[in-house]
Amino acid sequence: MEKSFSALATLLVVVGCAPPSSTPQGVQVYFSPHGGATEAVVNALAHATNSVLVQAYSLTSAPIAKALVDAHHRGVRVHVLLDASQRTEKYSEADFLEHSEVPTLIDAQHAIAHNKIIIIDDYLTLTGSFNFTKAAEEKNAENLLVINDPSLARRYVDNWHAHEAHSQSYNREQKSEAKRTKKILM
């Protein structure tokens, strides 16, 4: 009896330490090229009511950027974290977001901030290999998962805030300025 109680107590401790499991309330998958991933992102953003958190390696998709700004104009709290490459990316939508007063940050602490995540209203997570770019929709072989799971979304929100803590406000770095700075440093 004592052994079984000890085993049960050990099992409860081990199970209690595991991350909470959850059962998604719905999952949709999209594949590109031309698989509707951009449309799925835009539609999900159109239904946002409270918050949108974005972590993106690249954001060059005009329809997705417009949907983020539209959500912001509807009163949704929209915050964007981008890879440092977006400071000089020719087709980055970061300037559009910044000019539209969407808070935009750069995660420059990592060699590459390679996330492709959107968390909507703390329950819907969009993730996968799908970059938020025109090329991802039209040319690349990529995938997008749209997952309705508040428990999973919470973990992504926590991770987003961890990256926010070491990120900097976005400002466009001019290529000529970057070259000048390099020459000065040499």
GUKERO-836063 format. One record per residue: residue number from 1; residue in one letter; x, y, z of N, C-alpha, C in turn. Coordinates in Angstrom, 2 decimals. Each point is the difference from the previous one (the first is absolute). Layout:
% residues N
NODE   seq   type      n_px      n_py      n_pz     ca_px     ca_py     ca_pz      c_px      c_py      c_pz
NODE   NUM      A         X         Y         Z         X         Y         Z         X         Y         Z
...
% end
This chain:
% residues 186
NODE   seq   type      n_px      n_py      n_pz     ca_px     ca_py     ca_pz      c_px      c_py      c_pz
NODE     1      M      0.82     -1.18      0.00     -0.82      1.18      0.00      0.87      1.26      0.00
NODE     2      E      1.04     -0.01      0.85      0.89      1.14      0.08      0.72      0.23     -1.33
NODE     3      K      0.41     -1.09     -0.68      0.68      0.11     -1.30     -0.93      0.58     -1.04
NODE     4      S     -1.26     -0.42     -0.03     -0.92      0.50     -1.02     -0.33      1.47      0.26
NODE     5      F     -0.09      0.40      1.29     -0.22      1.41      0.31      1.19      0.84     -0.46
NODE     6      S      1.22     -0.49      0.24      1.21      0.70     -0.42      0.05      0.12     -1.52
NODE     7      A     -0.35     -1.08     -0.69      0.00      0.03     -1.46     -1.05      0.98     -0.52
NODE     8      L     -1.16      0.04      0.63     -1.06      0.92     -0.40      0.44      1.45      0.24
NODE     9      A      0.62      0.26      1.15      0.48      1.35      0.30      1.05      0.44     -1.01
NODE    10      T      0.92     -0.92     -0.35      1.03      0.31     -1.00     -0.65      0.30     -1.35
NODE    11      L     -0.98     -0.79     -0.40     -0.70      0.21     -1.26     -0.68      1.36     -0.02
NODE    12      L     -0.66      0.37      1.09     -0.67      1.30      0.06      0.99      1.15     -0.10
NODE    13      V      1.16     -0.13      0.60      1.03      1.04     -0.08      0.49      0.12     -1.43
NODE    14      V      0.28     -1.12     -0.65      0.51      0.02     -1.38     -1.06      0.57     -0.94
NODE    15      V     -1.23     -0.43      0.12     -1.06      0.49     -0.87     -0.23      1.48      0.25
NODE    16      G      0.08      0.43      1.24     -0.20      1.41      0.33      1.07      0.90     -0.57
NODE    17      C      1.17     -0.52     -0.32      1.10      0.80     -0.54     -0.07      0.15     -1.52
NODE    18      A     -0.80     -0.82     -0.62     -0.09      0.05     -1.46     -0.79      1.23     -0.43
NODE    19      P      0.33      0.57     -1.17     -0.79      1.12     -0.49     -1.45     -0.46     -0.20
NODE    20      P     -0.94      0.90      0.21     -1.39     -0.41     -0.15     -0.28     -0.44     -1.44
NODE    21      S     -0.67     -1.10     -0.13     -0.34     -0.46     -1.34     -1.35      0.59     -0.37
NODE    22      S     -0.28      0.03     -1.26     -1.27      0.55     -0.45     -0.45     -0.73     -1.24
NODE    23      T     -1.25      0.17     -0.28     -0.57     -0.57     -1.21     -0.47      1.16     -0.87
NODE    24      P      0.59      0.17     -1.17     -0.41      1.11     -0.86     -1.49     -0.07     -0.31
NODE    25      Q     -0.64      1.15     -0.02     -1.41      0.07     -0.34     -0.20      0.05     -1.51
NODE    26      G      1.08      0.08     -0.73     -0.06      0.01     -1.45      1.37      0.28     -0.58
NODE    27      V      0.33     -0.68     -1.07      1.27      0.21     -0.70     -0.30      0.01     -1.49
NODE    28      Q      0.54      1.00     -0.68     -0.07      0.03     -1.46      1.42      0.07     -0.53
NODE    29      V      0.21     -0.56     -1.18      1.32      0.02     -0.60     -0.11      0.53     -1.42
NODE    30      Y      1.01      0.78     -0.37      0.09      0.57     -1.35      1.41     -0.25     -0.52
NODE    31      F      0.10     -0.23     -1.29      1.29     -0.22     -0.64      0.17      1.01     -1.13
NODE    32      S      1.23      0.37     -0.25      0.26      0.88     -1.13      0.98     -0.72     -0.93
NODE    33      P      0.12      0.45     -1.24     -0.53      1.24     -0.52     -1.49     -0.09     -0.33
NODE    34      H     -0.64      1.15      0.02     -1.40      0.18     -0.39     -0.95     -0.90      0.78
NODE    35      G      0.25     -0.17      1.30     -0.86     -0.86      0.81     -0.92      0.75      0.94
NODE    36      G     -0.03      1.31     -0.12     -0.91      0.78      0.82      0.53      0.42      1.36
NODE    37      A      1.29     -0.15      0.23      0.55      0.35      1.31     -0.12      1.50      0.28
NODE    38      T      0.33      0.83     -0.96     -0.12      1.45      0.21     -1.44      0.36      0.29
NODE    39      E     -0.93     -0.56     -0.75     -1.42      0.26      0.22     -0.43     -0.45      1.39
NODE    40      A      0.50     -1.14      0.46     -0.33     -0.50      1.34      0.51      0.96      1.08
NODE    41      V      1.21      0.53     -0.19      0.55      0.96      0.97     -0.85      1.27      0.01
NODE    42      V     -0.30      0.52     -1.17     -0.79      1.23     -0.11     -1.38     -0.20      0.63
NODE    43      N     -0.64     -1.14     -0.26     -1.32     -0.28      0.58      0.06     -0.10      1.52
NODE    44      A      1.02     -0.67      0.51      0.14     -0.12      1.46      0.20      1.39      0.62
NODE    45      L      0.83      0.82     -0.63      0.22      1.35      0.52     -1.27      0.85     -0.06
NODE    46      A     -0.82     -0.22     -1.00     -1.26      0.75     -0.14     -0.96     -0.31      1.15
NODE    47      H      0.15     -1.16      0.62     -0.88     -0.40      1.10      0.59      0.29      1.38
NODE    48      A      1.20      0.55      0.07      0.62      0.34      1.28     -0.83      1.09      0.69
NODE    49      T     -0.17     -0.15      1.31     -0.80      0.98      0.74      0.78      0.69      1.11
NODE    50      N      1.05     -0.64      0.53      0.71      0.58      1.14      1.49      0.19     -0.23
NODE    51      S      0.69     -1.06     -0.46      1.46      0.10     -0.10      0.55     -0.85     -1.14
NODE    52      V      1.09      0.50     -0.55      0.76     -0.73     -1.01      1.48      0.19      0.33
NODE    53      L      0.70     -1.12      0.18      1.44      0.03      0.20      0.64     -0.72     -1.18
NODE    54      V      0.98      0.62     -0.62      0.67     -0.56     -1.17      1.49     -0.16      0.31
NODE    55      Q      0.55     -1.16     -0.34      1.45     -0.21     -0.02      0.29     -0.49     -1.41
NODE    56      A      0.82      0.76     -0.72      0.23     -0.36     -1.40      1.45      0.22     -0.39
NODE    57      Y      0.52     -0.96     -0.71      1.32      0.15     -0.60     -0.07      1.05     -1.10
NODE    58      S     -1.02     -0.11     -0.84     -0.15      0.91     -1.13     -1.47      0.37     -0.14
NODE    59      L     -0.25      1.26     -0.28     -1.37      0.48     -0.22      0.01      0.90     -1.21
NODE    60      T     -0.25     -0.61     -1.16     -0.03      0.77     -1.25     -1.35     -0.13     -0.71
NODE    61      S     -0.95     -0.69      0.61     -1.31     -0.18     -0.60     -0.86      1.23      0.25
NODE    62      A     -0.33      0.73     -1.07     -0.84      1.19      0.13     -1.39     -0.35      0.56
NODE    63      P     -0.66     -1.08     -0.45     -1.32     -0.31      0.57      0.04     -0.30      1.50
NODE    64      I      1.04     -0.67      0.46      0.11     -0.30      1.43      0.30      1.27      0.78
NODE    65      A      0.90      0.84     -0.50      0.30      1.27      0.67     -1.24      0.88      0.07
NODE    66      K     -0.76      0.06     -1.09     -1.24      0.79     -0.01     -1.00     -0.55      1.01
NODE    67      A     -0.11     -1.32      0.10     -0.92     -0.61      0.97      0.42      0.33      1.44
NODE    68      L      1.30      0.06      0.26      0.48      0.39      1.33     -0.37      1.45      0.30
NODE    69      V      0.21      0.88     -0.96     -0.34      1.41      0.19     -1.50      0.16      0.15
NODE    70      D     -0.79     -0.72     -0.79     -1.46      0.06      0.12     -0.45     -0.43      1.40
NODE    71      A      0.61     -1.06      0.52     -0.33     -0.44      1.36      0.34      1.09      1.01
NODE    72      H      1.17      0.60     -0.16      0.42      1.10      0.88     -1.02      1.14     -0.04
NODE    73      H     -0.47      0.35     -1.19     -0.98      1.08     -0.15     -1.35     -0.36      0.61
NODE    74      R     -0.31     -1.29      0.11     -1.24     -0.45      0.66      0.13      0.03      1.52
NODE    75      G      1.18      0.32      0.52      0.19      0.05      1.44      0.63     -1.25      0.58
NODE    76      V      0.41     -0.94     -0.86      0.68     -1.20      0.46      1.44      0.39      0.36
NODE    77      R      0.50     -0.51      1.13      1.40      0.24      0.38      0.89     -0.88     -0.87
NODE    78      V      0.72      0.61     -0.93      0.88     -0.73     -0.91      1.44      0.37      0.34
NODE    79      H      0.83     -1.04      0.20      1.43      0.20      0.28      0.78     -0.97     -0.87
NODE    80      V      1.08      0.50     -0.60      0.76     -0.78     -0.97      1.47     -0.05      0.42
NODE    81      L      0.57     -1.22     -0.03      1.44     -0.22      0.22      0.58     -0.57     -1.29
NODE    82      L      1.05      0.63     -0.53      0.60     -0.43     -1.26      1.48     -0.30      0.19
NODE    83      D      0.53     -0.79     -0.92      1.43     -0.28     -0.06      0.74      1.29     -0.38
NODE    84      A      1.25      0.11      0.44      0.81      1.19     -0.29      0.16      0.27     -1.49
NODE    85      S     -0.09     -1.03     -0.83      0.13      0.18     -1.46     -1.08      0.93     -0.55
NODE    86      Q     -1.10      0.16      0.71     -1.08      0.84     -0.50      0.33      1.48      0.06
NODE    87      R      1.11      0.35      0.67      0.45      1.40      0.01      0.51      0.43     -1.37
NODE    88      T      0.49     -0.95     -0.78      0.56      0.35     -1.31     -0.67     -0.74     -1.15
NODE    89      E     -0.92     -0.89      0.28     -0.69     -0.76     -1.05     -0.73      0.96     -0.94
NODE    90      K      0.27     -0.13     -1.28     -0.54      0.91     -1.00     -1.53      0.04      0.00
NODE    91      Y     -0.64     -1.15      0.15     -1.46     -0.05     -0.10     -0.69     -0.18      1.35
NODE    92      S      0.69      0.26      1.09     -0.59     -0.16      1.33     -1.20      0.92      0.17
NODE    93      E     -1.01     -0.51      0.69     -1.18      0.80      0.31      0.15      0.69      1.36
NODE    94      A      1.19     -0.09      0.60      0.22      0.61      1.32     -0.23      1.51     -0.03
NODE    95      D      0.42      0.68     -1.06     -0.23      1.44     -0.10     -1.50      0.31     -0.02
NODE    96      F     -0.75     -0.77     -0.79     -1.45      0.18     -0.09     -0.64     -0.17      1.37
NODE    97      L      0.41     -1.03      0.74     -0.55     -0.22      1.34      0.35      1.15      0.92
NODE    98      E      1.25      0.41     -0.02      0.46      1.08      0.87     -0.73      1.31     -0.32
NODE    99      H     -0.14      0.32     -1.28     -0.70      1.22     -0.40     -1.48     -0.05      0.35
NODE   100      S     -0.52     -1.21      0.14     -1.41     -0.20      0.37     -0.16     -0.11      1.51
NODE   101      E      1.09      0.27      0.73      0.03      0.01      1.46     -0.25     -1.37      0.63
NODE   102      V      0.36     -1.06     -0.72     -0.03     -1.34      0.56      1.34     -0.21      0.71
NODE   103      P      0.01     -0.24      1.31      1.27     -0.21      0.70      0.80     -1.14     -0.64
NODE   104      T      1.20      0.34     -0.45      0.84     -0.95     -0.72      1.39     -0.02      0.65
NODE   105      L      0.42     -1.21      0.35      1.29     -0.19      0.67      0.90     -0.89     -0.84
NODE   106      I      1.30      0.09      0.28      0.99     -0.85     -0.66      0.66     -0.88      1.05
NODE   107      D     -0.01     -1.30     -0.26      0.69     -0.96      0.87      1.38     -0.25     -0.60
NODE   108      A      0.98      0.78      0.46      1.35     -0.08     -0.55      0.93     -0.81      0.90
NODE   109      Q     -0.54     -0.61      1.04      0.86     -0.75      0.92      0.45     -1.33     -0.59
NODE   110      H     -0.72     -0.50     -0.97      0.31     -1.31     -0.57      0.58      0.15     -1.40
NODE   111      A      0.81     -0.97     -0.41      0.56      0.03     -1.36     -1.14      0.14     -1.01
NODE   112      I     -1.05     -0.77      0.19     -1.21      0.12     -0.82     -1.19     -0.21      0.92
NODE   113      A     -0.94      0.93     -0.01     -1.27     -0.16      0.72     -0.96     -0.63     -1.01
NODE   114      H      0.02     -1.31     -0.08     -0.60     -0.74     -1.11     -1.44     -0.43      0.24
NODE   115      N     -0.67      0.60      0.97     -1.38     -0.36      0.29     -0.95      0.45     -1.09
NODE   116      K     -1.09     -0.73     -0.11     -1.09      0.35     -0.91     -1.28     -0.29      0.77
NODE   117      I     -0.39      0.95      0.85     -1.09     -0.24      0.94     -0.91      1.22      0.07
NODE   118      I     -1.29     -0.25      0.05     -0.97      1.03      0.32     -0.93     -0.59      1.05
NODE   119      I     -0.18      0.71      1.11     -0.91     -0.45      1.05     -1.13      1.02      0.06
NODE   120      I     -1.22     -0.48     -0.18     -1.17      0.87     -0.05     -0.91     -0.27      1.20
NODE   121      D     -0.30      1.06      0.73     -0.94     -0.04      1.13      0.30     -1.10      1.01
NODE   122      D      1.27     -0.33      0.17      0.46     -0.96      1.00     -0.58     -1.41     -0.15
NODE   123      Y     -0.53     -0.33     -1.18     -0.48     -1.37     -0.20      0.35     -0.59     -1.35
NODE   124      L      0.24      0.84     -0.99      0.26     -0.48     -1.36      1.47      0.23     -0.34
NODE   125      T      0.69     -1.08     -0.38      1.42      0.09     -0.36      0.17     -0.39     -1.46
NODE   126      L      0.65      0.88     -0.76      0.36     -0.29     -1.38      1.50     -0.21     -0.03
NODE   127      T      0.44     -1.15     -0.49      1.42     -0.30      0.00      0.29     -1.03     -1.09
NODE   128      G      1.26     -0.24     -0.24      0.45     -0.95     -1.01      1.22      0.57     -0.69
NODE   129      S      0.33     -0.54     -1.14      1.15      0.51     -0.74     -0.36      1.23     -0.82
NODE   130      F     -1.29      0.31     -0.10     -0.49      1.08     -0.86      0.51      1.36      0.47
NODE   131      N      0.89      0.60     -0.80      0.43      1.38      0.24     -1.13      0.91     -0.45
NODE   132      F     -0.11      1.15      0.62     -1.07      0.94     -0.34      0.47      0.86     -1.17
NODE   133      T      0.20     -0.67     -1.15      0.58      0.64     -1.18     -0.80     -0.38     -1.25
NODE   134      K      0.16      0.81     -1.02     -0.62     -0.28     -1.30      0.59     -1.28     -0.60
NODE   135      A      1.32     -0.17      0.12      0.66     -1.20     -0.55     -0.51     -1.27      0.67
NODE   136      A     -0.28      0.07      1.30     -0.50     -1.19      0.70     -1.33     -0.46     -0.57
NODE   137      E     -0.84      0.95     -0.38     -1.32     -0.34     -0.56      0.11     -0.43     -1.46
NODE   138      E      0.88      0.63     -0.76      0.00     -0.20     -1.44      1.06     -0.95     -0.54
NODE   139      K      1.12     -0.18      0.71      1.11     -0.76     -0.57      0.50     -1.14      0.86
NODE   140      N     -0.04      0.16      1.32      0.64     -0.96      0.90     -0.92     -1.15      0.39
NODE   141      A      0.61     -1.11      0.38     -0.74     -1.12      0.58      0.05      0.18      1.52
NODE   142      E     -1.10      0.45      0.57     -0.06      0.30      1.43     -1.32     -0.50      0.57
NODE   143      N     -0.12      0.07      1.33     -1.24     -0.43      0.65     -0.38      0.99      1.09
NODE   144      L     -1.30      0.07      0.27     -0.54      0.84      1.05     -1.02     -0.80      0.77
NODE   145      L      0.13      0.00      1.33     -0.99     -0.60      0.88     -0.74      1.11      0.72
NODE   146      V     -1.32     -0.10      0.05     -0.85      0.91      0.76     -0.61     -0.85      1.10
NODE   147      I      0.43      0.26      1.24     -0.32     -0.89      1.12     -0.81      0.77      1.05
NODE   148      N     -1.22     -0.45      0.25     -0.86      0.56      1.03      0.24     -0.79      1.28
NODE   149      D      0.88      0.53      0.86      0.37     -0.69      1.23      0.54      1.03      0.99
NODE   150      P     -0.84      0.47      0.94      0.44      1.03      0.95      1.23     -0.39      0.82
NODE   151      S      0.13     -1.26      0.38      1.15     -0.44      0.79      1.30      0.13     -0.81
NODE   152      L     -0.03     -0.43     -1.23      1.16      0.13     -0.89      0.29      1.48     -0.26
NODE   153      A     -1.05      0.78     -0.26      0.18      1.43     -0.26      0.68      0.67      1.18
NODE   154      R     -0.34     -0.39      1.22      0.61      0.59      1.21      1.51     -0.20     -0.02
NODE   155      R      0.45     -1.18     -0.40      1.44     -0.27     -0.05      0.69      0.88     -1.04
NODE   156      Y     -0.67      0.20     -1.15      0.56      0.89     -1.02      0.00      1.46      0.47
NODE   157      V     -1.04      0.42      0.71     -0.05      1.36      0.54      1.16      0.21      0.97
NODE   158      D      0.23     -0.95      0.89      1.11      0.10      0.95      1.34      0.11     -0.72
NODE   159      N      0.17     -0.82     -1.06      1.24      0.06     -0.78      0.13      1.35     -0.70
NODE   160      W     -1.10      0.52     -0.52      0.01      1.30     -0.67      0.51      1.07      0.97
NODE   161      H     -0.55     -0.01      1.21      0.41      1.01      0.99      1.46     -0.16      0.41
NODE   162      A      0.50     -1.22      0.04      1.42     -0.23      0.31      0.88      0.66     -1.06
NODE   163      H     -0.40     -0.08     -1.27      0.76      0.65     -1.08     -0.21      1.51      0.00
NODE   164      E     -1.19      0.44      0.35     -0.27      1.43      0.08      0.95      0.66      1.00
NODE   165      A      0.29     -0.69      1.09      0.83      0.56      1.07      1.40      0.39     -0.47
NODE   166      H      0.52     -0.65     -1.04      1.35      0.35     -0.47     -0.01      0.65     -1.39
NODE   167      S     -1.16      0.41     -0.46     -0.10      0.60     -1.33      0.08      1.52      0.08
NODE   168      Q      0.22      0.59     -1.18      0.15      1.46     -0.11     -1.05      0.53     -0.95
NODE   169      S     -0.35      1.27      0.16     -0.95      0.63     -0.92      0.56     -0.05     -1.42
NODE   170      Y     -0.89     -0.20     -0.95      0.40     -0.04     -1.41      0.39      1.40     -0.46
NODE   171      N      1.07      0.06     -0.75      0.34      1.18     -0.79      0.75     -0.48     -1.23
NODE   172      R     -0.35      0.57     -1.13      0.57     -0.39     -1.28      1.47      0.36     -0.01
NODE   173      E      0.85     -0.99     -0.24      1.44      0.25     -0.13      0.30      0.15     -1.48
NODE   174      Q      0.51      1.14     -0.35      0.34      0.24     -1.40      1.26     -0.78     -0.34
NODE   175      K     -0.01     -0.64     -1.16      1.16     -0.80     -0.40      1.26      0.85     -0.09
NODE   176      S     -0.12      1.21     -0.54      1.19      0.85     -0.11      0.50      0.39      1.39
NODE   177      E     -0.92      0.23      0.95      0.38      0.30      1.37      0.75     -1.17      0.63
NODE   178      A     -0.51     -1.21     -0.24      0.64     -1.20      0.54      1.40     -0.16     -0.57
NODE   179      K      0.17      0.27     -1.30      1.32     -0.10     -0.62      0.95      1.05      0.58
NODE   180      R     -0.50      1.23      0.18      0.81      1.07      0.58      0.47     -0.37      1.40
NODE   181      T     -0.90     -0.52      0.80      0.35     -0.41      1.35      1.06     -1.09     -0.01
NODE   182      K     -0.13     -0.95     -0.93      0.99     -1.08     -0.12      1.38      0.56     -0.32
NODE   183      K      0.05      0.97     -0.92      1.28      0.61     -0.38      0.63      0.73      1.17
NODE   184      I     -0.83      0.70      0.78      0.50      0.73      1.16      0.59     -0.99      1.01
NODE   185      L     -0.65     -1.12      0.20      0.44     -0.98      0.96      1.25     -0.74     -0.44
NODE   186      M      0.26     -0.04     -1.29      1.16     -0.72     -0.51      1.22      0.80      0.17
% end
